[in-house]
Amino acid sequence: MARPGYTIIVHRDGALASRQVRVSGWGARVLVVLGALGLLGVVLVLILYGPIVTAAARLPVLEREAAALREENARVNELAQRLDDAEARYAHLRGMLGGGVAIPELRAGPGRATAAGDSPVYVAPPIVARAPQTDTAAVPEGPSVPHRWPLAVGSYRTRGLASGDPSVESHAGLDLAVPVGSEVRAAGGGLVRRSGTDPAYGEFVLLAHPDGYETMYGHLSRVLVTGGEAVRAGQVIALSGNTGRSTAPHLHFEVRRYGRSVDPTTVVQEGR
């Protein structure tokens, strides 16, 4: 009696004869086992090497993203350099307008902000007091109408006399940008009518002169005269500053006659 087995018939299209392949029962079982092992091997290969193949497929995408990040980093470095340049120019400008006071470099230490999000506190160096220098030999004594420029140092005119409504003056004098601590001189001889602190003018001095003239000096850092004191033309009466309603260091200079403001440039000239 023949052993049980399996017969596989192979017939090619167009051929008259067919081929028969007989596989015994145990051979068929071996083939099934080998096929299962092969399928299992394929599954293991997919499990073990699938992530590697996927990562390899993503490599071009990652390279493009890395190139984009490098370009972005280069732009950030360029912006940081521009910011450093702007801060340097701002510090230089502060030095010009603020008597050499520049933004100090922050370093780690007690009371200094170093972590992201902290608010840095900039501390200006102290201003060294100095005695005012008045050339009394060249300054006549006694009252006189305003005729001298109030500053001996160079200044930059940032705003002049302006008026909108004839009954309301929107800006009653000159704004002269100078470093904090510049010497402010009396435009003419007279008496100190008032001196003190005002919300708008800050520290100020108001002088009374002959013929109904008055001169006002505002946004000062230090007043060197007192009310009722007699001053001569060209005498140092204060030091300029940035007090009151002021956005930058400057001297506010007004000339009034009979209570009405007049253009200071029609009375005094720079350098005179």
Rosetta silent file (secondary structure, phi, psi, omega in degrees, C-alpha in Angstrom):
SEQUENCE: MARPGYTIIVHRDGALASRQVRVSGWGARVLVVLGALGLLGVVLVLILYGPIVTAAARLPVLEREAAALREENARVNELAQRLDDAEARYAHLRGMLGGGVAIPELRAGPGRATAAGDSPVYVAPPIVARAPQTDTAAVPEGPSVPHRWPLAVGSYRTRGLASGDPSVESHAGLDLAVPVGSEVRAAGGGLVRRSGTDPAYGEFVLLAHPDGYETMYGHLSRVLVTGGEAVRAGQVIALSGNTGRSTAPHLHFEVRRYGRSVDPTTVVQEGR
SCORE:     score description
SCORE:     0.000 S_00000001
   1 L     0.000  129.857 -177.431    0.000    0.000    0.000 S_00000001
   2 L   -71.078  143.803  177.166    1.427    3.362   -1.064 S_00000001
   3 L   -67.515  146.440  177.287    2.203    5.903    1.601 S_00000001
   4 L   -67.768  143.628  179.333   -0.115    8.896    1.711 S_00000001
   5 E  -161.324 -160.489 -177.181    1.306   11.959    0.100 S_00000001
   6 E  -134.290  139.525  178.825    0.567   14.868   -2.195 S_00000001
   7 E  -114.571  126.314  179.588    0.830   15.153   -5.973 S_00000001
   8 E  -108.645  120.796 -179.123    1.533   18.507   -7.540 S_00000001
   9 E  -100.788  126.237  179.771    0.643   18.777  -11.246 S_00000001
  10 E  -115.326  117.580 -178.629    2.472   21.470  -13.226 S_00000001
  11 L  -125.004  123.794  179.626    0.996   22.244  -16.667 S_00000001
  12 L   -90.714  139.414 -179.536    2.457   24.915  -18.919 S_00000001
  13 L   -58.921  132.353  177.480    0.110   26.819  -21.219 S_00000001
  14 L    88.613  -10.242 -179.182    0.192   25.436  -24.764 S_00000001
  15 L   -89.570  150.554  179.626    1.980   22.230  -23.785 S_00000001
  16 L   -86.076  -28.355 -176.485    0.419   18.827  -24.416 S_00000001
  17 L  -108.845  156.151  177.852    2.020   17.093  -21.470 S_00000001
  18 L  -119.796  156.274  176.678    2.001   17.924  -17.765 S_00000001
  19 E  -106.344  141.871  179.612    4.555   17.277  -15.094 S_00000001
  20 E  -119.597  133.736  177.404    3.682   15.654  -11.852 S_00000001
  21 E  -123.870  122.430 -178.779    5.612   16.087   -8.639 S_00000001
  22 E  -103.184  129.873  179.952    4.758   13.830   -5.759 S_00000001
  23 E  -118.523  129.900  179.680    5.536   14.949   -2.239 S_00000001
  24 E   -71.489  169.487 -177.892    5.290   12.590    0.638 S_00000001
  25 H   -63.843  -43.681 -179.050    3.416   13.517    3.782 S_00000001
  26 H   -70.596  -30.272  176.392    6.490   14.173    5.875 S_00000001
  27 H   -66.753  -39.520  178.103    8.050   16.214    3.062 S_00000001
  28 H   -62.613  -40.243  178.943    4.945   18.398    2.890 S_00000001
  29 H   -64.067  -38.398  177.530    5.168   18.946    6.620 S_00000001
  30 H   -62.913  -41.992  179.466    8.818   19.921    6.285 S_00000001
  31 H   -63.367  -39.806  178.565    7.948   22.436    3.570 S_00000001
  32 H   -64.102  -41.998  179.369    5.210   23.927    5.742 S_00000001
  33 H   -64.015  -44.301  179.162    7.587   24.247    8.672 S_00000001
  34 H   -62.468  -39.217  177.871   10.252   25.828    6.483 S_00000001
  35 H   -64.632  -40.567  178.092    7.699   28.296    5.086 S_00000001
  36 H   -64.601  -41.824  177.596    6.546   29.248    8.562 S_00000001
  37 H   -62.543  -40.748  178.268   10.138   29.770    9.673 S_00000001
  38 H   -62.981  -43.037  177.617   10.804   31.920    6.624 S_00000001
  39 H   -62.528  -41.334  177.626    7.720   34.038    7.295 S_00000001
  40 H   -62.095  -39.358  177.717    8.772   34.402   10.923 S_00000001
  41 H   -62.958  -41.106  178.076   12.226   35.499    9.788 S_00000001
  42 H   -61.951  -42.627  179.086   10.727   38.145    7.526 S_00000001
  43 H   -62.117  -43.182  178.658    8.615   39.452   10.411 S_00000001
  44 H   -62.470  -40.367  178.815   11.675   39.585   12.692 S_00000001
  45 H   -61.273  -43.523  179.211   13.646   41.459   10.041 S_00000001
  46 H   -63.516  -38.867 -179.324   10.858   44.017    9.704 S_00000001
  47 H   -68.869  -43.656 -175.229   10.683   44.452   13.481 S_00000001
  48 H   -77.698  -39.521 -172.960   14.431   44.766   13.998 S_00000001
  49 H  -106.611   -2.144  178.825   15.431   46.761   10.938 S_00000001
  50 H   -60.833  -48.361  178.604   12.221   48.670   10.245 S_00000001
  51 H   -59.977  -35.842  179.276   13.179   51.713   12.394 S_00000001
  52 H   -65.702  -42.577  179.597   16.598   51.813   10.744 S_00000001
  53 H   -65.146  -40.601  178.822   15.040   51.793    7.296 S_00000001
  54 H   -63.862  -43.190  178.727   12.540   54.475    8.334 S_00000001
  55 H   -63.483  -39.179  178.286   15.308   56.670    9.770 S_00000001
  56 H   -64.224  -36.269  178.532   17.328   56.237    6.609 S_00000001
  57 H   -68.042  -31.077 -179.185   14.310   57.309    4.581 S_00000001
  58 H   -83.836   -7.600 -175.757   13.945   60.449    6.761 S_00000001
  59 H   -56.024  -47.640  178.458   17.612   61.407    6.440 S_00000001
  60 H   -59.098  -38.201  179.132   17.136   63.765    3.454 S_00000001
  61 H   -64.888  -42.668  179.483   14.298   65.533    5.295 S_00000001
  62 H   -64.601  -37.222  178.640   16.445   65.935    8.425 S_00000001
  63 H   -64.454  -39.611  177.524   19.323   67.301    6.350 S_00000001
  64 H   -65.545  -40.919  178.244   17.030   69.939    4.828 S_00000001
  65 H   -64.678  -38.351  178.434   15.734   70.895    8.271 S_00000001
  66 H   -64.616  -39.611  177.981   19.302   71.166    9.604 S_00000001
  67 H   -63.769  -40.632  178.203   20.238   73.455    6.714 S_00000001
  68 H   -64.351  -39.350  177.751   17.210   75.647    7.443 S_00000001
  69 H   -64.807  -38.327  177.635   18.190   75.829   11.132 S_00000001
  70 H   -63.539  -40.717  177.512   21.727   76.858   10.202 S_00000001
  71 H   -64.728  -41.198  179.274   20.372   79.679    8.043 S_00000001
  72 H   -64.906  -39.476  178.183   18.043   80.776   10.846 S_00000001
  73 H   -64.064  -37.778  177.544   20.922   80.732   13.334 S_00000001
  74 H   -64.491  -39.554  177.420   22.981   82.890   10.990 S_00000001
  75 H   -66.304  -39.627  178.288   20.128   85.417   10.800 S_00000001
  76 H   -62.801  -41.762  178.514   19.791   85.403   14.603 S_00000001
  77 H   -63.606  -38.761  178.625   23.534   86.077   14.958 S_00000001
  78 H   -64.629  -43.123  178.145   23.258   88.944   12.473 S_00000001
  79 H   -64.060  -39.082  178.233   20.329   90.441   14.392 S_00000001
  80 H   -63.023  -38.780  178.196   22.244   90.060   17.661 S_00000001
  81 H   -65.415  -41.365  177.387   25.197   91.922   16.138 S_00000001
  82 H   -63.574  -38.711  178.274   22.905   94.708   14.965 S_00000001
  83 H   -64.300  -41.750  177.519   21.375   94.898   18.450 S_00000001
  84 H   -61.153  -41.945  178.729   24.842   95.156   20.011 S_00000001
  85 H   -63.561  -41.725  179.551   25.711   97.971   17.591 S_00000001
  86 H   -64.130  -41.220  178.259   22.457   99.781   18.411 S_00000001
  87 H   -64.486  -37.145  178.186   23.099   99.449   22.155 S_00000001
  88 H   -65.419  -42.227  178.233   26.624  100.791   21.681 S_00000001
  89 H   -66.017  -38.007  179.270   25.302  103.805   19.757 S_00000001
  90 H   -65.136  -41.813  178.100   22.607  104.353   22.409 S_00000001
  91 H   -62.978  -38.552  178.496   25.214  104.230   25.180 S_00000001
  92 H   -64.998  -41.647  178.549   27.338  106.723   23.230 S_00000001
  93 H   -64.209  -41.897  176.303   24.341  109.035   22.834 S_00000001
  94 H   -59.844  -38.341  178.640   23.571  108.760   26.567 S_00000001
  95 H   -64.411  -36.655  179.700   27.164  109.678   27.236 S_00000001
  96 H   -70.679  -39.417 -175.317   26.848  112.784   25.045 S_00000001
  97 H   -93.054  -16.927 -174.295   23.546  113.911   26.591 S_00000001
  98 L  -116.426   28.843  175.501   24.042  112.628   30.119 S_00000001
  99 L    67.056   36.068  177.607   27.459  113.885   31.128 S_00000001
 100 L    81.381   14.211  178.919   29.326  110.713   30.215 S_00000001
 101 L   -88.518  113.563 -179.154   26.883  108.339   31.944 S_00000001
 102 L  -115.094  164.779  179.708   26.729  105.134   29.875 S_00000001
 103 L   -72.508  120.695 -179.810   24.971  101.832   30.417 S_00000001
 104 L   -76.225  155.724  177.678   27.319   99.594   32.449 S_00000001
 105 L   -75.170  135.371  179.459   27.918   95.994   31.548 S_00000001
 106 L   -80.177  134.658  174.743   25.963   93.525   33.666 S_00000001
 107 L  -130.480  154.311 -179.160   27.975   90.943   35.549 S_00000001
 108 L   -64.500  138.344  179.372   26.865   88.170   37.823 S_00000001
 109 L   165.917  173.372 -178.883   26.745   89.229   41.411 S_00000001
 110 L   -61.679  132.940  175.475   24.449   90.251   44.266 S_00000001
 111 L    80.734    3.681  179.538   21.658   92.540   43.178 S_00000001
 112 L  -111.115  145.378 -178.413   22.298   92.095   39.449 S_00000001
 113 L   -87.407  123.038  178.572   19.930   90.438   36.997 S_00000001
 114 L  -124.080  -27.999 -178.415   21.482   87.497   35.176 S_00000001
 115 L   -80.596  153.921  179.029   18.634   85.023   34.544 S_00000001
 116 L   -62.518  136.581  179.018   16.332   85.338   31.571 S_00000001
 117 L    93.420  -14.735  177.583   13.290   87.412   32.332 S_00000001
 118 L   -74.079  150.423  178.579   14.915   89.391   35.183 S_00000001
 119 L   -94.165  113.917  179.877   14.737   93.193   34.934 S_00000001
 120 L   -70.147  146.809  178.277   18.257   94.688   34.961 S_00000001
 121 L  -114.936  117.492 -179.848   18.828   97.758   37.123 S_00000001
 122 L   -94.156  129.233 -177.549   21.307  100.264   35.732 S_00000001
 123 L  -113.503  117.998 -179.657   23.060  102.407   38.321 S_00000001
 124 L   -76.169  144.735  176.788   24.614  105.633   37.104 S_00000001
 125 L   -66.723  153.771 -178.737   27.955  106.639   38.581 S_00000001
 126 L   -66.159  148.814  175.767   27.828  109.564   41.026 S_00000001
 127 L   -89.374  124.536 -178.809   28.237  113.097   39.719 S_00000001
 128 L   -80.532  124.428 -179.714   31.246  114.797   41.292 S_00000001
 129 L   -70.666  145.634  177.532   30.358  118.279   42.501 S_00000001
 130 L  -140.827  152.428 -179.794   32.524  121.147   41.304 S_00000001
 131 L   -75.141  133.960  178.164   32.647  124.826   42.051 S_00000001
 132 L   -66.491  143.913 -178.538   31.121  127.014   39.296 S_00000001
 133 L  -109.052  109.493  178.538   33.599  129.177   37.425 S_00000001
 134 L  -113.913  127.158  178.752   32.329  132.722   36.711 S_00000001
 135 L   -81.462   82.856 -174.244   34.558  135.229   34.968 S_00000001
 136 H   -67.181  -24.683 -178.619   33.615  138.120   37.282 S_00000001
 137 H   -67.276  -31.044 -177.583   36.219  140.430   35.776 S_00000001
 138 H   -96.637    2.448 -176.309   34.411  140.417   32.406 S_00000001
 139 L  -111.032  119.706  178.554   30.879  140.602   33.864 S_00000001
 140 L   -71.576  147.123  178.052   29.467  144.039   34.767 S_00000001
 141 L   -83.790  164.140  175.036   27.647  144.314   38.065 S_00000001
 142 L    94.055  167.302 -179.075   24.066  145.506   38.513 S_00000001
 143 L   -66.683  149.847  177.006   20.775  144.805   36.760 S_00000001
 144 L  -159.245  154.769  178.181   20.661  144.518   32.974 S_00000001
 145 L   -71.330  156.351  179.717   18.246  143.275   30.318 S_00000001
 146 L   -59.527  126.213 -179.888   18.857  139.725   28.983 S_00000001
 147 L  -148.971   -4.492 -177.719   21.682  139.859   26.457 S_00000001
 148 L  -112.071  145.531  174.775   23.962  136.851   27.172 S_00000001
 149 L   -68.314  137.976 -172.848   23.577  133.235   26.027 S_00000001
 150 L   -77.624   -3.919 -177.537   22.811  131.038   29.089 S_00000001
 151 E  -127.109  139.404  174.769   25.342  128.313   28.211 S_00000001
 152 L   -94.069  -16.839  179.205   29.105  128.427   27.801 S_00000001
 153 L   -97.459  162.856  177.668   29.274  124.918   26.287 S_00000001
 154 L   -66.000  145.151 -178.573   27.990  123.851   22.887 S_00000001
 155 L  -138.398  165.569  178.623   24.328  122.874   22.744 S_00000001
 156 E  -122.632  122.322 -177.041   21.843  121.470   20.270 S_00000001
 157 E   -78.918  116.032 -178.370   18.502  123.228   19.850 S_00000001
 158 E  -100.066  -20.307 -179.139   15.743  120.574   19.958 S_00000001
 159 E  -159.440  144.095  179.863   12.671  122.821   20.206 S_00000001
 160 L  -117.798 -169.669  179.642   11.847  126.505   19.857 S_00000001
 161 L   -66.628  131.019 -179.967    9.069  128.902   20.727 S_00000001
 162 E  -140.600  141.414 -179.761    5.690  127.580   19.520 S_00000001
 163 L  -145.484  132.491  176.547    2.158  128.921   19.909 S_00000001
 164 L  -103.124  -87.093  173.427   -1.200  127.644   18.690 S_00000001
 165 L   -64.519  126.465 -177.902   -4.079  129.422   20.390 S_00000001
 166 L   -55.903  -25.065 -178.897   -2.942  133.075   20.844 S_00000001
 167 L   -89.684   -8.920 -178.172   -4.095  132.919   24.463 S_00000001
 168 L  -132.142  119.937  178.952   -2.271  129.645   25.248 S_00000001
 169 L   -87.450  123.918 -179.321    1.429  129.102   24.555 S_00000001
 170 L   -80.181  -27.494  174.187    2.205  125.496   23.674 S_00000001
 171 E  -153.434  118.810 -165.429    5.963  125.983   24.200 S_00000001
 172 L   -97.520    7.407 -177.966    7.238  129.170   25.731 S_00000001
 173 L  -162.360 -154.295  179.379   10.992  129.006   25.152 S_00000001
 174 E  -107.744  142.292  169.457   14.006  127.126   23.792 S_00000001
 175 E  -106.664  120.363 -175.775   15.064  123.560   24.582 S_00000001
 176 E  -118.298  110.473 -178.116   18.853  123.259   24.430 S_00000001
 177 E   -74.470  120.806  177.081   20.283  119.714   24.665 S_00000001
 178 L  -144.592  158.514  177.548   23.402  119.652   26.847 S_00000001
 179 L   -64.230  150.872  175.885   24.988  117.068   29.174 S_00000001
 180 L   -59.724  134.817  178.920   23.759  116.903   32.749 S_00000001
 181 L    95.778    2.968  176.780   25.826  119.189   34.971 S_00000001
 182 L   -69.528  144.857 -177.766   26.555  121.894   32.366 S_00000001
 183 E   -72.728  129.586  177.393   26.877  125.369   33.845 S_00000001
 184 E  -105.544  126.524 -174.478   23.798  127.588   33.386 S_00000001
 185 E  -113.148  150.153  178.752   24.531  131.332   33.401 S_00000001
 186 L   -67.476  132.486 -179.912   22.264  134.317   33.946 S_00000001
 187 L   -73.766  -19.735  177.480   21.312  135.972   30.661 S_00000001
 188 L  -158.661  168.148  178.364   21.293  139.359   32.388 S_00000001
 189 L   -78.313  146.234  179.689   21.799  140.974   35.761 S_00000001
 190 E   172.850 -157.237 -178.955   18.873  141.032   38.189 S_00000001
 191 E  -115.006  148.396  174.547   17.234  139.422   41.197 S_00000001
 192 E   -77.646  105.881 -179.887   16.220  135.817   41.804 S_00000001
 193 E   -73.726  -45.307  178.982   12.431  136.131   41.847 S_00000001
 194 E  -150.719  153.935  171.119   11.799  132.456   42.514 S_00000001
 195 E  -153.807  148.527 -178.635   13.634  129.135   42.625 S_00000001
 196 E   158.774 -145.379 -175.953   12.485  125.660   43.534 S_00000001
 197 E  -124.919  135.424  179.388   10.708  122.650   42.049 S_00000001
 198 E  -131.217  143.545 -179.234    7.785  122.603   39.594 S_00000001
 199 L   -57.040  -35.094 -178.449    5.983  119.530   38.123 S_00000001
 200 L   -90.515  -49.700 -175.974    6.641  120.740   34.568 S_00000001
 201 L   -79.212  -17.245 -173.084    9.887  122.736   34.867 S_00000001
 202 E    70.088 -142.970  173.976   11.489  120.503   37.489 S_00000001
 203 E   -70.577  129.528 -173.756   14.224  122.375   39.341 S_00000001
 204 E  -143.196  164.398  172.365   14.071  125.980   38.063 S_00000001
 205 E  -136.168  132.442  176.459   15.283  129.560   38.556 S_00000001
 206 E  -117.827  119.737 -179.293   13.269  132.672   37.598 S_00000001
 207 E  -106.453  144.288  175.147   15.213  135.952   37.323 S_00000001
 208 E  -107.040  132.104 -177.845   13.745  139.486   37.187 S_00000001
 209 L  -123.638  169.965  177.722   15.504  142.088   34.983 S_00000001
 210 L   -64.302  168.266  175.825   14.896  145.757   34.173 S_00000001
 211 L    59.850   30.163  175.215   12.280  146.959   31.619 S_00000001
 212 L    77.913   11.243 -178.153    9.821  144.207   32.558 S_00000001
 213 E   -85.698  146.110  170.552   12.088  141.319   31.456 S_00000001
 214 E  -137.436  149.981  173.693   12.220  137.928   33.150 S_00000001
 215 E  -128.233  138.208 -178.792   14.248  134.817   32.297 S_00000001
 216 E  -118.049  136.275  179.647   13.328  131.249   33.240 S_00000001
 217 E  -126.687  115.587 -173.402   15.767  128.328   33.452 S_00000001
 218 E  -122.406  170.515 -179.760   14.161  124.868   33.819 S_00000001
 219 E    63.185   35.874 -176.536   14.910  121.099   34.121 S_00000001
 220 E   -79.848  158.645  174.115   17.980  121.846   36.254 S_00000001
 221 E   -97.962  -24.476  179.680   19.891  119.302   38.317 S_00000001
 222 E  -155.189  133.818  177.331   21.103  121.797   40.932 S_00000001
 223 E  -101.097  131.516 -174.414   20.189  125.380   41.820 S_00000001
 224 L  -110.094    5.146  178.588   23.087  127.552   43.064 S_00000001
 225 L  -128.790  166.565 -179.793   21.179  130.724   44.008 S_00000001
 226 L  -124.191  161.424 -179.611   18.366  131.556   46.440 S_00000001
 227 L   -57.141  135.459 -179.614   15.276  133.734   46.259 S_00000001
 228 L    85.638   -6.603 -178.497   15.985  137.477   46.514 S_00000001
 229 L   -75.782  139.647  176.082   19.671  137.064   45.679 S_00000001
 230 E   -85.686  132.386  179.120   21.209  139.606   43.291 S_00000001
 231 E  -125.431  155.658  177.082   23.055  138.053   40.334 S_00000001
 232 L  -106.436  159.013 -179.993   25.120  139.584   37.561 S_00000001
 233 L   -60.265  132.034  179.569   24.976  138.760   33.857 S_00000001
 234 L    88.160   -4.599  179.260   26.988  135.620   33.063 S_00000001
 235 L   -71.744  139.579  176.916   27.026  134.399   36.671 S_00000001
 236 E   -73.108  116.929 -176.065   26.634  130.625   37.074 S_00000001
 237 E  -110.191  -14.497 -176.938   23.242  130.195   38.739 S_00000001
 238 E  -166.738  174.011  172.503   22.571  126.449   38.248 S_00000001
 239 E  -117.875  137.709 -177.121   23.638  123.189   36.632 S_00000001
 240 E   -68.312  159.761 -178.438   21.579  121.687   33.805 S_00000001
 241 E  -158.096 -146.357 -176.576   19.729  118.404   34.294 S_00000001
 242 L  -148.481   39.963 -176.152   16.721  116.292   33.332 S_00000001
 243 L   -92.891  166.744  178.840   14.145  117.030   36.052 S_00000001
 244 L    74.737 -152.853 -179.655   10.426  117.711   35.699 S_00000001
 245 L   -84.104   82.414 -175.463    8.524  116.896   32.498 S_00000001
 246 L  -138.673  141.223 -179.113   11.595  116.148   30.424 S_00000001
 247 L  -103.667   -9.951  179.567   12.484  113.250   28.135 S_00000001
 248 L  -161.360  157.966  179.884   16.233  113.897   27.844 S_00000001
 249 L   -59.303  125.974  176.995   18.889  116.097   29.473 S_00000001
 250 E  -168.449  167.206  174.287   18.457  119.713   28.333 S_00000001
 251 E  -107.076  128.905  171.962   18.024  123.305   29.491 S_00000001
 252 E   -96.525  120.163 -174.395   14.665  125.010   29.022 S_00000001
 253 E  -122.248  123.553  178.751   15.315  128.756   28.560 S_00000001
 254 E  -121.712  147.854  169.777   12.561  131.388   28.438 S_00000001
 255 E  -123.877  125.638  179.215   12.596  135.162   28.023 S_00000001
 256 E  -120.782  151.361  172.945    9.470  137.072   29.115 S_00000001
 257 E  -138.198  121.141 -176.136    8.541  140.740   28.972 S_00000001
 258 L    53.486   40.259  174.874    5.636  142.062   30.991 S_00000001
 259 L    83.435   -3.052  179.504    4.463  138.492   31.513 S_00000001
 260 E  -109.935  137.091 -179.397    4.435  137.526   27.811 S_00000001
 261 E   -74.530  140.142  174.167    7.009  135.147   26.313 S_00000001
 262 E  -121.232  159.200  179.794    9.213  136.453   23.522 S_00000001
 263 L   -67.028  117.913 -177.973   11.477  134.509   21.205 S_00000001
 264 H   -58.902  -28.220 -177.427   14.817  134.280   23.073 S_00000001
 265 H   -70.475  -15.106  175.731   16.745  134.395   19.776 S_00000001
 266 H   -84.519   -9.493 -177.708   15.504  137.966   19.220 S_00000001
 267 L  -110.518  -45.263  179.414   17.079  139.028   22.526 S_00000001
 268 L  -124.572  156.489  177.793   20.220  136.893   22.888 S_00000001
 269 L  -125.727  145.799 -179.203   22.369  135.053   20.362 S_00000001
 270 L   -60.854  134.277  178.790   24.398  131.902   20.832 S_00000001
 271 L    86.983   -3.546 -178.741   27.999  132.660   21.676 S_00000001
 272 L  -102.163    0.000    0.000   27.260  136.239   22.687 S_00000001
